[in-house]
Amino acid sequence: MINIFLIVSAIIGAVLVLIILFQKTEGGSLGLGTQSTIGTGGMTTPKKNGGITRITYIIAFFFLFWCLGTAAYMNRTYAPEIDLQKIANEIEIDEKLSEKIPEVPLK
């Protein structure tokens, strides 16, 4: 079962990377708004999202939720059972430790 989740995650991740690599760049300015504002509007102009950008968003959100769902499923299925009350009963408190703690010297 784990192998299926890992294979599907790898396929979705590879598709996401390929789609991102095929996208058209927007001038190479890394979105910092350093483009000429004459005629283009600069940073304040809303960008037109093409179809490939929408597909990228959809696949990215699907990948995110797939990974979160896989992690939740694996945690619920394969996590060890923890009994906190049993652990608390097994802890032994040594009363002699308080005698070994050095005192802080006062001025």
N, CA and C atoms as an extended XYZ file, in Angstrom:
321
Properties=species:S:1:pos:R:3:atomname:S:1:resname:S:1:resid:I:1 pbc="F F F"
N         0.820       -1.195        0.000 N   MET     1
C         0.000        0.000        0.000 CA  MET     1
C         0.865        1.260        0.000 C   MET     1
N         1.947        1.212        0.770 N   ILE     2
C         2.840        2.368        0.828 CA  ILE     2
C         3.449        2.627       -0.544 C   ILE     2
N         3.804        1.551       -1.245 N   ASN     3
C         4.413        1.704       -2.565 CA  ASN     3
C         3.467        2.387       -3.542 C   ASN     3
N         2.181        2.082       -3.458 N   ILE     4
C         1.205        2.719       -4.346 CA  ILE     4
C         1.148        4.220       -4.077 C   ILE     4
N         1.099        4.594       -2.792 N   PHE     5
C         1.068        6.015       -2.439 CA  PHE     5
C         2.330        6.726       -2.933 C   PHE     5
N         3.484        6.089       -2.771 N   LEU     6
C         4.738        6.711       -3.202 CA  LEU     6
C         4.812        6.848       -4.721 C   LEU     6
N         4.350        5.831       -5.447 N   ILE     7
C         4.376        5.894       -6.906 CA  ILE     7
C         3.449        6.993       -7.422 C   ILE     7
N         2.239        7.070       -6.855 N   VAL     8
C         1.297        8.114       -7.280 CA  VAL     8
C         1.853        9.504       -6.941 C   VAL     8
N         2.479        9.646       -5.776 N   SER     9
C         3.076       10.933       -5.404 CA  SER     9
C         4.198       11.318       -6.358 C   SER     9
N         5.022       10.352       -6.732 N   ALA    10
C         6.120       10.635       -7.664 CA  ALA    10
C         5.587       11.020       -9.039 C   ALA    10
N         4.539       10.352       -9.498 N   ILE    11
C         3.967       10.676      -10.809 CA  ILE    11
C         3.363       12.075      -10.795 C   ILE    11
N         2.596       12.395       -9.771 N   ILE    12
C         1.986       13.729       -9.681 CA  ILE    12
C         3.074       14.798       -9.597 C   ILE    12
N         4.121       14.546       -8.805 N   GLY    13
C         5.222       15.500       -8.690 CA  GLY    13
C         5.947       15.711      -10.010 C   GLY    13
N         6.182       14.628      -10.752 N   ALA    14
C         6.858       14.745      -12.049 CA  ALA    14
C         5.999       15.518      -13.046 C   ALA    14
N         4.699       15.245      -13.057 N   VAL    15
C         3.795       15.978      -13.957 CA  VAL    15
C         3.778       17.458      -13.592 C   VAL    15
N         3.760       17.747      -12.310 N   LEU    16
C         3.762       19.141      -11.859 CA  LEU    16
C         5.037       19.861      -12.297 C   LEU    16
N         6.173       19.207      -12.139 N   VAL    17
C         7.443       19.816      -12.556 CA  VAL    17
C         7.460       20.051      -14.065 C   VAL    17
N         6.995       19.076      -14.840 N   LEU    18
C         6.977       19.237      -16.297 CA  LEU    18
C         6.051       20.371      -16.733 C   LEU    18
N         4.893       20.489      -16.110 N   ILE    19
C         3.972       21.562      -16.463 CA  ILE    19
C         4.570       22.929      -16.121 C   ILE    19
N         5.248       23.004      -14.987 N   ILE    20
C         5.885       24.270      -14.607 CA  ILE    20
C         6.991       24.624      -15.609 C   ILE    20
N         7.737       23.631      -16.054 N   LEU    21
C         8.812       23.903      -17.009 CA  LEU    21
C         8.280       24.330      -18.376 C   LEU    21
N         7.084       23.891      -18.752 N   PHE    22
C         6.518       24.250      -20.049 CA  PHE    22
C         5.833       25.616      -20.055 C   PHE    22
N         5.700       26.241      -18.908 N   GLN    23
C         5.010       27.525      -18.865 CA  GLN    23
C         5.849       28.621      -19.495 C   GLN    23
N         5.162       29.581      -20.050 N   LYS    24
C         5.812       30.745      -20.662 CA  LYS    24
C         6.316       31.665      -19.566 C   LYS    24
N         7.526       32.160      -19.712 N   THR    25
C         8.072       33.077      -18.721 CA  THR    25
C         7.516       34.472      -18.966 C   THR    25
N         7.471       35.259      -17.919 N   GLU    26
C         6.924       36.618      -17.997 CA  GLU    26
C         8.056       37.637      -17.957 C   GLU    26
N         8.966       37.589      -18.887 N   GLY    27
C        10.004       38.607      -18.981 CA  GLY    27
C        11.246       38.314      -18.166 C   GLY    27
N        11.273       37.282      -17.393 N   GLY    28
C        12.461       36.908      -16.652 CA  GLY    28
C        12.775       37.793      -15.471 C   GLY    28
N        11.812       38.577      -14.986 N   SER    29
C        12.097       39.477      -13.871 CA  SER    29
C        11.712       38.874      -12.532 C   SER    29
N        11.357       37.607      -12.510 N   LEU    30
C        11.000       36.895      -11.287 CA  LEU    30
C         9.824       37.534      -10.565 C   LEU    30
N         8.980       38.220      -11.266 N   GLY    31
C         7.788       38.796      -10.667 CA  GLY    31
C         8.045       39.960       -9.747 C   GLY    31
N         9.161       40.619       -9.888 N   LEU    32
C         9.493       41.705       -8.980 CA  LEU    32
C         8.942       43.045       -9.424 C   LEU    32
N         8.273       43.088      -10.548 N   GLY    33
C         7.714       44.342      -11.017 CA  GLY    33
C         8.740       45.254      -11.638 C   GLY    33
N         9.817       44.710      -12.163 N   THR    34
C        10.863       45.541      -12.747 CA  THR    34
C        10.647       45.788      -14.228 C   THR    34
N         9.494       45.396      -14.757 N   GLN    35
C         9.214       45.631      -16.163 CA  GLN    35
C         8.898       47.106      -16.371 C   GLN    35
N         8.977       47.510      -17.603 N   SER    36
C         8.649       48.893      -17.947 CA  SER    36
C         7.164       49.127      -17.692 C   SER    36
N         6.844       50.214      -17.027 N   THR    37
C         5.447       50.506      -16.720 CA  THR    37
C         4.764       51.289      -17.818 C   THR    37
N         5.493       51.698      -18.844 N   ILE    38
C         4.884       52.457      -19.937 CA  ILE    38
C         4.141       51.478      -20.835 C   ILE    38
N         2.842       51.617      -20.873 N   GLY    39
C         2.038       50.778      -21.745 CA  GLY    39
C         1.673       49.421      -21.155 C   GLY    39
N         2.382       48.950      -20.149 N   THR    40
C         2.075       47.625      -19.603 CA  THR    40
C         1.347       47.705      -18.268 C   THR    40
N         1.549       48.771      -17.535 N   GLY    41
C         0.859       48.914      -16.259 CA  GLY    41
C         1.664       48.440      -15.070 C   GLY    41
N         2.738       47.719      -15.271 N   GLY    42
C         3.602       47.314      -14.173 CA  GLY    42
C         2.956       46.281      -13.260 C   GLY    42
N         3.218       46.429      -11.982 N   MET    43
C         2.742       45.452      -11.001 CA  MET    43
C         1.245       45.566      -10.742 C   MET    43
N         0.670       46.723      -10.992 N   THR    44
C        -0.734       46.917      -10.649 CA  THR    44
C        -1.689       46.296      -11.660 C   THR    44
N        -1.192       45.933      -12.823 N   THR    45
C        -2.048       45.337      -13.834 CA  THR    45
C        -2.278       43.866      -13.512 C   THR    45
N        -3.531       43.431      -13.488 N   PRO    46
C        -3.761       42.010      -13.209 CA  PRO    46
C        -3.217       41.152      -14.335 C   PRO    46
N        -2.570       40.041      -13.955 N   LYS    47
C        -2.009       39.152      -14.962 CA  LYS    47
C        -3.102       38.254      -15.514 C   LYS    47
N        -3.009       37.983      -16.788 N   LYS    48
C        -3.969       37.091      -17.415 CA  LYS    48
C        -3.493       35.663      -17.209 C   LYS    48
N        -4.265       34.873      -16.478 N   ASN    49
C        -3.910       33.487      -16.245 CA  ASN    49
C        -4.384       32.646      -17.414 C   ASN    49
N        -3.439       31.994      -18.053 N   GLY    50
C        -3.776       31.120      -19.164 CA  GLY    50
C        -4.267       29.778      -18.654 C   GLY    50
N        -4.602       28.918      -19.591 N   GLY    51
C        -5.097       27.602      -19.228 CA  GLY    51
C        -4.053       26.754      -18.531 C   GLY    51
N        -2.789       26.890      -18.946 N   ILE    52
C        -1.747       26.071      -18.341 CA  ILE    52
C        -1.474       26.504      -16.901 C   ILE    52
N        -1.674       27.784      -16.608 N   THR    53
C        -1.506       28.258      -15.233 CA  THR    53
C        -2.594       27.679      -14.340 C   THR    53
N        -3.813       27.632      -14.833 N   ARG    54
C        -4.911       27.044      -14.055 CA  ARG    54
C        -4.680       25.561      -13.825 C   ARG    54
N        -4.192       24.873      -14.841 N   ILE    55
C        -3.890       23.448      -14.688 CA  ILE    55
C        -2.796       23.249      -13.649 C   ILE    55
N        -1.803       24.139      -13.653 N   THR    56
C        -0.723       24.060      -12.669 CA  THR    56
C        -1.262       24.236      -11.257 C   THR    56
N        -2.151       25.218      -11.057 N   TYR    57
C        -2.752       25.419       -9.741 CA  TYR    57
C        -3.543       24.196       -9.307 C   TYR    57
N        -4.315       23.627      -10.200 N   ILE    58
C        -5.143       22.465       -9.862 CA  ILE    58
C        -4.265       21.281       -9.468 C   ILE    58
N        -3.228       21.016      -10.256 N   ILE    59
C        -2.352       19.887       -9.956 CA  ILE    59
C        -1.562       20.143       -8.673 C   ILE    59
N        -1.130       21.384       -8.449 N   ALA    60
C        -0.385       21.703       -7.230 CA  ALA    60
C        -1.255       21.503       -5.989 C   ALA    60
N        -2.509       21.958       -6.021 N   PHE    61
C        -3.385       21.757       -4.873 CA  PHE    61
C        -3.715       20.280       -4.687 C   PHE    61
N        -3.915       19.565       -5.804 N   PHE    62
C        -4.169       18.137       -5.709 CA  PHE    62
C        -2.966       17.422       -5.093 C   PHE    62
N        -1.750       17.803       -5.493 N   PHE    63
C        -0.538       17.209       -4.936 CA  PHE    63
C        -0.423       17.507       -3.444 C   PHE    63
N        -0.719       18.734       -3.052 N   LEU    64
C        -0.666       19.104       -1.641 CA  LEU    64
C        -1.644       18.274       -0.814 C   LEU    64
N        -2.893       18.200       -1.268 N   PHE    65
C        -3.893       17.448       -0.515 CA  PHE    65
C        -3.628       15.947       -0.573 C   PHE    65
N        -3.069       15.458       -1.673 N   TRP    66
C        -2.700       14.049       -1.762 CA  TRP    66
C        -1.637       13.716       -0.710 C   TRP    66
N        -0.617       14.574       -0.596 N   CYS    67
C         0.448       14.333        0.385 CA  CYS    67
C        -0.077       14.427        1.813 C   CYS    67
N        -0.935       15.409        2.084 N   LEU    68
C        -1.506       15.519        3.425 CA  LEU    68
C        -2.397       14.327        3.755 C   LEU    68
N        -3.202       13.895        2.800 N   GLY    69
C        -4.056       12.738        3.009 CA  GLY    69
C        -3.255       11.464        3.195 C   GLY    69
N        -2.201       11.304        2.414 N   THR    70
C        -1.330       10.131        2.555 CA  THR    70
C        -0.670       10.112        3.921 C   THR    70
N        -0.174       11.270        4.363 N   ALA    71
C         0.462       11.344        5.680 CA  ALA    71
C        -0.537       11.022        6.798 C   ALA    71
N        -1.750       11.529        6.684 N   ALA    72
C        -2.765       11.240        7.706 CA  ALA    72
C        -3.114        9.757        7.718 C   ALA    72
N        -3.257        9.166        6.528 N   TYR    73
C        -3.575        7.738        6.451 CA  TYR    73
C        -2.450        6.886        7.031 C   TYR    73
N        -1.217        7.206        6.663 N   MET    74
C        -0.076        6.436        7.170 CA  MET    74
C         0.080        6.599        8.676 C   MET    74
N        -0.174        7.788        9.181 N   ASN    75
C        -0.073        8.021       10.619 CA  ASN    75
C        -1.135        7.220       11.365 C   ASN    75
N        -2.332        7.193       10.830 N   ARG    76
C        -3.416        6.470       11.485 CA  ARG    76
C        -3.214        4.950       11.398 C   ARG    76
N        -2.656        4.497       10.280 N   THR    77
C        -2.520        3.064       10.060 CA  THR    77
C        -1.288        2.474       10.725 C   THR    77
N        -0.155        3.158       10.619 N   TYR    78
C         1.108        2.565       11.045 CA  TYR    78
C         1.710        3.182       12.303 C   TYR    78
N         1.048        4.121       12.929 N   ALA    79
C         1.594        4.748       14.134 CA  ALA    79
C         1.495        3.779       15.312 C   ALA    79
N         2.495        3.757       16.155 N   PRO    80
C         2.410        2.880       17.320 CA  PRO    80
C         1.390        3.416       18.328 C   PRO    80
N         0.795        2.503       19.036 N   GLU    81
C        -0.157        2.896       20.077 CA  GLU    81
C         0.624        3.398       21.288 C   GLU    81
N         0.228        4.525       21.804 N   ILE    82
C         0.908        5.118       22.946 CA  ILE    82
C        -0.084        5.214       24.098 C   ILE    82
N         0.263        4.574       25.204 N   ASP    83
C        -0.569        4.629       26.397 CA  ASP    83
C         0.138        5.532       27.410 C   ASP    83
N        -0.303        6.773       27.500 N   LEU    84
C         0.371        7.750       28.355 CA  LEU    84
C         0.243        7.406       29.832 C   LEU    84
N        -0.861        6.813       30.238 N   GLN    85
C        -1.033        6.449       31.637 CA  GLN    85
C        -0.028        5.367       32.031 C   GLN    85
N         0.213        4.407       31.169 N   LYS    86
C         1.184        3.349       31.443 CA  LYS    86
C         2.587        3.924       31.540 C   LYS    86
N         2.916        4.857       30.662 N   ILE    87
C         4.233        5.496       30.693 CA  ILE    87
C         4.396        6.296       31.983 C   ILE    87
N         3.345        7.002       32.392 N   ALA    88
C         3.417        7.798       33.624 CA  ALA    88
C         3.607        6.895       34.838 C   ALA    88
N         3.017        5.724       34.832 N   ASN    89
C         3.178        4.805       35.970 CA  ASN    89
C         4.569        4.192       36.016 C   ASN    89
N         5.237        4.079       34.878 N   GLU    90
C         6.566        3.480       34.823 CA  GLU    90
C         7.672        4.450       35.213 C   GLU    90
N         7.394        5.742       35.227 N   ILE    91
C         8.413        6.734       35.568 CA  ILE    91
C         8.662        6.689       37.068 C   ILE    91
N         9.934        6.535       37.422 N   GLU    92
C        10.306        6.522       38.831 CA  GLU    92
C        10.969        7.854       39.170 C   GLU    92
N        10.517        8.465       40.231 N   ILE    93
C        11.075        9.737       40.672 CA  ILE    93
C        12.007        9.458       41.835 C   ILE    93
N        13.243        9.851       41.669 N   ASP    94
C        14.244        9.642       42.714 CA  ASP    94
C        14.249       10.862       43.619 C   ASP    94
N        13.903       10.655       44.868 N   GLU    95
C        13.826       11.766       45.821 CA  GLU    95
C        15.208       12.307       46.171 C   GLU    95
N        16.256       11.533       45.979 N   LYS    96
C        17.614       11.960       46.315 CA  LYS    96
C        18.155       12.986       45.320 C   LYS    96
N        17.482       13.145       44.183 N   LEU    97
C        17.961       14.103       43.188 CA  LEU    97
C        17.901       15.537       43.693 C   LEU    97
N        16.919       15.854       44.515 N   SER    98
C        16.812       17.225       45.016 CA  SER    98
C        17.983       17.576       45.924 C   SER    98
N        18.590       16.578       46.547 N   GLU    99
C        19.762       16.841       47.384 CA  GLU    99
C        21.006       17.107       46.542 C   GLU    99
N        21.044       16.608       45.321 N   LYS   100
C        22.218       16.746       44.463 CA  LYS   100
C        22.224       18.043       43.671 C   LYS   100
N        21.129       18.763       43.652 N   ILE   101
C        21.060       20.005       42.893 CA  ILE   101
C        21.815       21.088       43.637 C   ILE   101
N        22.803       21.701       43.005 N   PRO   102
C        23.561       22.754       43.715 CA  PRO   102
C        22.717       24.017       43.877 C   PRO   102
N        23.005       24.727       44.937 N   GLU   103
C        22.284       25.979       45.187 CA  GLU   103
C        22.992       27.112       44.452 C   GLU   103
N        22.199       28.087       44.054 N   VAL   104
C        22.741       29.251       43.371 CA  VAL   104
C        23.289       30.206       44.425 C   VAL   104
N        24.555       30.579       44.313 N   PRO   105
C        25.111       31.485       45.326 CA  PRO   105
C        24.517       32.888       45.192 C   PRO   105
N        24.187       33.459       46.301 N   LEU   106
C        23.659       34.817       46.331 CA  LEU   106
C        24.774       35.782       46.683 C   LEU   106
N        24.685       37.010       46.208 N   LYS   107
C        25.732       38.001       46.473 CA  LYS   107
C        25.710       38.499       47.865 C   LYS   107
